[in-house]
Amino acid sequence: MGPGRVARVPDEADGLVHVLITARSPKGSPDGAGIIAHARSDDFVHWEVLPPLTEPGDFAQVEVPQLIRGERRCSVLISCLAEDHSEKRRERIGATGTTGTFVYTADDFHGPYRASADVIRPIDEQPGQLYAAKLVEVEPGDWRLLAFLGDVDGTFAGELTDPLVIDPRSLDRLRIAPTVAPTPT
């Protein structure tokens, strides 16, 4: 994948279609240039380029954006490889980069969006990475997460997770609900 991937988002507030575009900012260090660019259109031909939803600084590149509107906040999911975390981010979070899906949150659709330090983790903190994760609302307030599951060593197996239940109180940080063992019959 890489820069140039697009996610379309209809916006009821202005009646236009918005696109989120993975891009690289010319500002700052190249190891932190990954951003989510933003544009809108009413005809899919003429586009108004808006300020990016995210600021440069955390990632060299980002992939697979998805915007989710929660009750109180908006979230943008992005995916990033371990080697694409900027030196500035690694120093701030006090850890090496991790491959996976990350969340940016904002109080309003237009931002500003702030990056979470945590990667979205598989159920019960099992090892491995969730990459290119997408949220699906099965019923109002009932969210599931699907993602590619990577091995601990970062090997891409091409395996999709089963739908993972999201704790409904955690749309701001996306916590996967703990698994509940089936009741024996």
C-alpha positions, 0 to 999 in steps of 0.5 A, spaced: 500 500 500 503 506 501 501 514 500 495 515 496 490 510 499 483 513 499 477 513 504 470 516 502 466 519 507 459 522 506 458 528 511 451 529 513 453 536 515 455 539 509 452 534 504 458 533 501 463 527 500 469 527 503 476 523 502 481 521 507 488 520 503 494 517 506 499 522 504 506 525 506 507 532 509 513 536 506 514 539 513 518 536 518 522 530 518 521 525 513 521 519 518 514 523 521 511 525 514 505 521 514 499 524 515 491 523 513 490 529 508 483 531 507 479 533 501 471 534 499 467 535 493 460 535 491 461 532 484 467 527 484 470 532 479 472 538 482 475 537 489 477 542 495 483 541 498 482 542 506 487 542 511 490 535 513 486 531 519 493 529 522 499 533 523 506 530 521 511 527 526 509 520 528 509 516 522 513 516 516 507 513 512 500 511 514 495 506 511 488 504 510 484 510 513 477 509 516 473 515 519 468 513 525 463 517 528 462 515 535 457 519 540 462 524 543 468 523 538 471 522 531 476 517 530 481 515 524 484 508 524 490 508 520 495 502 520 503 503 520 509 498 520 514 498 526 519 501 522 515 507 520 515 510 527 518 516 527 524 517 532 520 523 536 514 518 537 519 512 539 522 517 544 515 520 546 512 513 548 518 510 551 518 504 546 520 501 539 515 502 534 510 496 533 506 494 527 499 495 527 493 499 527 492 505 531 487 510 533 487 518 532 481 521 536 478 528 535 472 532 538 469 534 531 470 531 524 475 536 522 479 535 528 484 536 531 486 529 531 491 526 536 494 520 536 493 514 541 500 511 544 497 504 544 496 499 538 490 496 537 491 489 541 488 482 539 483 479 544 486 477 551 493 481 549 495 475 545 501 476 541 501 478 534 499 484 530 492 487 527 493 490 521 489 494 516 483 493 521 476 496 519 470 497 524 463 495 522 457 497 526 453 491 526 447 494 529 447 501 532 452 501 538 454 494 536 461 494 533 466 489 530 473 489 528 476 485 522 483 485 521 489 482 518 493 478 523 500 478 523 505 473 527 509 476 533 515 476 528 512 481 523 511 476 518 504 477 514 500 471 513 494 474 510 489 471 515 483 475 517 481 475 524 474 473 526 470 479 527 472 482 534 467 485 539 469 492 541 467 494 548 462 499 546 465 504 551 471 504 548 470 507 541 475 513 543 481 508 544 478 502 541 478 496 546 477 489 544 472 486 549 475 480 553 472 473 550 467 470 554 467 462 554 461 459 552 457 456 557 457 448 557 450 445 555 
